[in-house]
Amino acid sequence: MYNRMRSFLLLIFCFPVAAILAQQKPAAPLKDGLAEVDQLFADFAAKNHSPGIIYGIVSNGQLVHLNYSGMANQEKGRKVSATSVFRIASMSKSFAGVAILQLRDQGKLQLDEPAHLYIPELTNTQYPSNDAGPITIRQLLTHAAGFPEDNPWGDRQLDISEEAMHAMFKQGISYSTAPGTGYEYSNMGFAMLGAIIRKVSGMSYQEYISRFIWKPLGMYHTYWEYADVPDSTLAIGYRRLNNEWVAQPLEHDGAYGIMGGILTTAEDFARYMNFMLDAWPARNDPDRGPLKRNSLREMQYPWNFAGLNSSYRYPDGRLCPITAAYGYGLRWSQDCEGRKTVGHSGGLPGYGSNWAILPDYGIGIVSFINQTYAPASSLNQQALDLLLRKTGIRPRAVPASAILVQRQKELTAFLPAWSNAEKSASFAENFFLDFLIDSLRKESALLFQQAGNITRIGEMLPENNLRGSFLLYGEKARIRVYFTLSPELPAKIQYFRIQLEQ
């Protein structure tokens, strides 16, 4: 029975977006692990001679920890500070997802429409097989359009013009697989999403995202064009050559920028992470936007399976297989311990970055490093694991629904004799066909005899609105009762399991 008890989903909190203007004190027990996280980043910076690094931790709607070190601009002697602006590369992609879903929610497009409705140059594209269907907006969002992985090439396309990009589309595209048959990371796919945003909204994706995402979230230090960043705050990117850090040239903004061109501060991006975390849990209070919570949860769903790492080990050496998928501009993973992580990495010449949130725990981390393809993803994963292990933070429990609590009381009243249970409206029509009443009575009588007099009934522990368990506390042992409800209205008990706990 215990294997049926999953980690509980979370998050009963909300955050005032406009109020996240300053770093807040971390809530206990989170603060107990921050010193070790600081040491983790310090050790990384020392070992890799990192030019500069900044990272922030969010919890329950606040930026609770911000730390930084090193140089933002070695040539001018400028240190990294809280206001330093880094290029975040592919961390930019989820902003395309937010924009597309905003337009979808307004009824201006549909995710399963062919992309060629908005990019006419794709109308006569030559697919790898005659039976391939047209690529859709959803496939572009989830790296399922059949385009080849294009990171080395795509990294150098940021400043391509609209005219040159559309001419490239018209000339034709090389496909690695048939659309909709797998996962392959594509910067080109997100450049196409930028073109769709322009077509549907009537403005460039830069203007649209700035007006309808950044501004509502209070991200006033976030940019598309590096020349717009105040020189005093711009973090220059570096590459290690011949044991020296060599500054890398920055590309200007262009038609490909939506896939990886954003520049921002850790404080601004913390607002965005808290916006993502605010999607959980599903609840009745009003949406504050700038995207509906149910659409944010849709973004964070694992739509396209990306792989399984069966040999993954955490830094402490424990084996823990992890599976990965892609949402709408977001990476998703779940490890052997049931931890779900949502976020994205970023890498460009001169920069490495990552953000990761644990929706079930209400926490997240973002890190920027001005070092070419710095492994920020691994650092953040280690940091989150360290925080959970050192602080003992648990996922926040799902509140018990009214129908679960009602059925718990009714079920408890029937135990252990099951008197008149077959006539009760508490049970679904299948129940006494699947569970013979004589067997139920014998099993329950034996367990209650072993447990002794029942002194207390434990609270309902839900897995979701229609499934969960509770404990009956006896003088000699505890009894775990697990049940699930049917999909009819009102929901009734369709499955039952009872087991002794010593």
Backbone hydrogen bonds, N-H to C=O, Kabsch-Sander energy under -0.5 kcal/mol:
donor,donor_aa,acceptor,acceptor_aa,energy
4,R,1,M,-1.6
5,M,2,Y,-1.4
6,R,4,R,-1.1
13,F,11,L,-0.7
17,V,15,F,-1.0
19,A,16,P,-1.4
20,I,16,P,-0.5
20,I,17,V,-1.6
21,L,19,A,-2.3
24,Q,63,L,-3.5
30,L,27,A,-1.5
31,K,27,A,-0.7
32,D,29,P,-1.6
33,G,30,L,-1.9
34,L,31,K,-0.9
35,A,31,K,-0.6
37,V,33,G,-1.6
38,D,34,L,-2.7
39,Q,35,A,-1.9
40,L,36,E,-2.1
41,F,37,V,-2.2
42,A,38,D,-2.3
43,D,39,Q,-2.8
44,F,40,L,-1.9
45,A,41,F,-2.7
46,A,42,A,-2.3
47,K,43,D,-2.6
48,N,44,F,-2.4
49,H,45,A,-0.6
49,H,46,A,-0.6
50,S,45,A,-1.7
53,I,69,S,-2.4
54,I,368,F,-2.2
55,Y,67,N,-2.5
56,G,366,V,-2.5
57,I,65,H,-2.6
58,V,364,G,-2.3
59,S,62,Q,-2.4
60,N,362,G,-2.4
62,Q,59,S,-1.2
64,V,57,I,-2.2
64,V,62,Q,-0.9
65,H,57,I,-1.4
67,N,55,Y,-2.4
69,S,53,I,-2.3
71,M,51,P,-3.5
72,A,78,R,-2.2
73,N,78,R,-2.2
77,G,73,N,-0.6
77,G,74,Q,-0.7
78,R,73,N,-2.4
79,K,77,G,-0.5
80,V,70,G,-2.4
84,S,81,S,-1.7
85,V,233,T,-3.2
86,F,84,S,-0.6
86,F,264,T,-2.6
88,I,262,I,-2.7
91,M,88,I,-2.0
92,S,89,A,-2.2
93,K,90,S,-1.7
94,S,91,M,-0.6
95,F,92,S,-1.5
96,A,92,S,-0.6
96,A,93,K,-1.0
97,G,93,K,-1.1
98,V,94,S,-2.3
99,A,95,F,-2.3
100,I,96,A,-2.7
101,L,97,G,-2.2
102,Q,98,V,-2.2
103,L,99,A,-2.2
104,R,100,I,-2.3
105,D,101,L,-2.9
106,Q,102,Q,-1.3
107,G,104,R,-1.9
108,K,103,L,-2.5
109,L,103,L,-0.5
113,E,110,Q,-1.6
115,A,135,I,-2.8
117,L,114,P,-1.5
118,Y,115,A,-1.8
119,I,115,A,-1.6
122,L,119,I,-2.4
123,T,120,P,-2.0
125,T,122,L,-1.6
127,Y,125,T,-0.8
132,A,129,S,-1.4
137,I,113,E,-1.6
138,R,111,L,-2.7
140,L,136,T,-1.8
141,L,137,I,-2.1
142,T,138,R,-1.4
143,H,140,L,-0.8
144,A,139,Q,-3.0
145,A,139,Q,-0.6
150,D,185,Y,-0.7
154,G,150,D,-3.8
155,D,151,N,-2.5
156,R,153,W,-1.4
157,Q,154,G,-2.1
160,I,157,Q,-2.1
165,M,161,S,-2.4
166,H,162,E,-2.4
167,A,163,E,-2.0
168,M,164,A,-1.9
169,F,165,M,-2.1
170,K,166,H,-2.2
171,Q,167,A,-1.9
172,G,168,M,-1.3
175,Y,173,I,-0.5
176,S,146,G,-2.6
177,T,146,G,-1.5
180,G,144,A,-3.5
181,T,178,A,-1.3
184,E,143,H,-2.1
190,F,186,S,-0.8
191,A,187,N,-1.9
192,M,188,M,-2.1
193,L,189,G,-1.3
194,G,190,F,-1.8
195,A,191,A,-1.6
196,I,192,M,-2.1
197,I,193,L,-2.4
198,R,194,G,-1.9
199,K,195,A,-2.3
200,V,196,I,-2.7
201,S,197,I,-2.6
202,G,198,R,-1.9
208,Y,204,S,-2.7
209,I,205,Y,-2.7
210,S,206,Q,-2.1
211,R,207,E,-2.4
212,F,208,Y,-2.9
213,I,209,I,-1.7
214,W,209,I,-2.4
215,K,210,S,-2.0
217,L,213,I,-1.5
218,G,214,W,-0.7
218,G,215,K,-1.3
219,M,214,W,-2.8
220,Y,218,G,-1.6
222,T,219,M,-0.6
223,Y,263,L,-3.3
226,Y,224,W,-0.5
228,D,225,E,-1.8
229,V,226,Y,-1.4
233,T,230,P,-2.1
234,L,230,P,-1.2
235,A,85,V,-2.9
236,I,72,A,-2.8
236,I,234,L,-0.7
238,Y,350,G,-1.0
238,Y,370,N,-0.8
239,R,246,V,-2.2
241,L,239,R,-0.7
241,L,244,E,-3.2
244,E,241,L,-1.2
246,V,239,R,-3.1
246,V,244,E,-0.6
247,A,245,W,-0.5
248,Q,237,G,-2.9
255,A,160,I,-3.5
256,Y,158,L,-1.0
257,G,158,L,-0.6
257,G,254,G,-1.5
259,M,256,Y,-2.0
260,G,257,G,-1.4
261,G,257,G,-3.6
263,L,223,Y,-2.6
264,T,86,F,-2.5
267,E,82,A,-0.5
269,F,265,T,-2.3
270,A,266,A,-1.8
271,R,267,E,-1.1
271,R,268,D,-0.6
272,Y,268,D,-1.2
273,M,269,F,-2.2
274,N,270,A,-2.2
275,F,271,R,-1.9
276,M,272,Y,-2.0
277,L,273,M,-2.6
278,D,274,N,-1.8
279,A,276,M,-1.2
280,W,277,L,-2.0
296,L,292,K,-2.1
297,R,293,R,-2.4
298,E,294,N,-1.7
299,M,295,S,-2.2
300,Q,296,L,-1.6
301,Y,298,E,-1.2
303,W,301,Y,-1.8
303,W,326,Y,-0.6
304,N,326,Y,-1.9
306,A,324,A,-2.6
307,G,324,A,-1.7
309,N,322,I,-3.1
310,S,308,L,-0.8
312,Y,309,N,-1.0
314,Y,318,R,-2.2
317,G,314,Y,-2.8
320,C,312,Y,-3.3
322,I,309,N,-2.0
323,T,334,Q,-2.5
324,A,307,G,-3.2
325,A,332,W,-2.8
326,Y,304,N,-1.9
327,G,330,L,-3.5
328,Y,299,M,-2.0
329,G,141,L,-1.7
329,G,327,G,-1.0
331,R,343,G,-3.3
332,W,325,A,-2.6
333,S,341,T,-2.1
334,Q,323,T,-2.0
335,D,339,R,-1.7
336,C,321,P,-1.1
338,G,335,D,-2.1
341,T,333,S,-2.6
342,V,357,I,-2.4
343,G,331,R,-2.0
344,H,355,W,-2.0
346,G,353,S,-2.5
348,L,351,Y,-1.8
351,Y,348,L,-3.0
352,G,369,I,-2.3
353,S,346,G,-2.8
354,N,367,S,-1.9
355,W,344,H,-2.2
356,A,365,I,-2.5
357,I,342,V,-3.3
358,L,363,I,-3.1
361,Y,358,L,-2.1
362,G,358,L,-1.6
363,I,358,L,-1.1
364,G,58,V,-1.9
365,I,356,A,-2.6
366,V,56,G,-2.2
367,S,354,N,-2.5
368,F,54,I,-2.8
369,I,352,G,-2.2
370,N,52,G,-1.4
371,Q,369,I,-1.6
372,T,238,Y,-2.2
373,Y,348,L,-0.9
373,Y,351,Y,-1.9
374,A,371,Q,-2.0
376,A,374,A,-2.5
379,L,375,P,-1.7
380,N,376,A,-2.7
381,Q,377,S,-2.3
382,Q,378,S,-2.3
383,A,379,L,-2.5
384,L,380,N,-2.6
385,D,381,Q,-2.1
386,L,382,Q,-2.5
387,L,383,A,-2.4
388,L,384,L,-2.3
389,R,385,D,-2.4
390,K,386,L,-2.7
391,T,387,L,-2.0
392,G,388,L,-1.5
396,R,360,D,-1.7
405,V,401,S,-2.1
406,Q,402,A,-2.2
407,R,403,I,-2.5
408,Q,404,L,-2.3
409,K,405,V,-2.0
410,E,406,Q,-2.1
411,L,407,R,-2.8
412,T,408,Q,-2.5
413,A,409,K,-1.7
414,F,410,E,-0.9
414,F,411,L,-0.8
415,L,411,L,-0.8
415,L,412,T,-0.7
418,W,414,F,-3.7
421,A,418,W,-1.6
423,K,420,N,-1.0
424,S,421,A,-1.7
427,F,424,S,-0.6
428,A,493,I,-2.7
431,F,428,A,-1.4
433,L,430,N,-1.2
434,D,430,N,-2.1
435,F,431,F,-2.7
436,L,434,D,-0.5
440,L,436,L,-2.3
441,R,437,I,-2.1
442,K,438,D,-2.2
443,E,439,S,-2.5
444,S,440,L,-2.3
445,A,441,R,-2.5
446,L,442,K,-2.0
447,L,443,E,-2.0
448,F,444,S,-2.6
449,Q,445,A,-1.8
450,Q,446,L,-2.0
451,A,447,L,-2.1
452,G,448,F,-1.6
455,T,473,Y,-3.3
456,R,473,Y,-1.3
458,G,456,R,-0.5
458,G,471,L,-3.7
461,L,469,S,-3.1
463,E,467,R,-3.4
464,N,467,R,-1.7
467,R,464,N,-1.0
468,G,483,F,-1.9
469,S,461,L,-2.0
470,F,481,V,-2.0
472,L,479,I,-2.7
473,Y,456,R,-3.1
473,Y,471,L,-0.5
474,G,472,L,-0.7
474,G,477,A,-1.9
475,E,453,N,-1.2
476,K,451,A,-3.3
477,A,451,A,-1.3
478,R,501,E,-2.6
479,I,472,L,-2.6
480,R,499,Q,-3.2
481,V,470,F,-2.9
481,V,479,I,-0.5
482,Y,480,R,-0.5
482,Y,497,R,-3.2
483,F,468,G,-2.3
484,T,495,Y,-1.6
485,L,466,L,-2.8
486,S,492,K,-2.7
493,I,426,S,-2.8
494,Q,484,T,-2.6
495,Y,484,T,-1.5
497,R,482,Y,-2.6
499,Q,480,R,-2.1
501,E,478,R,-4.0
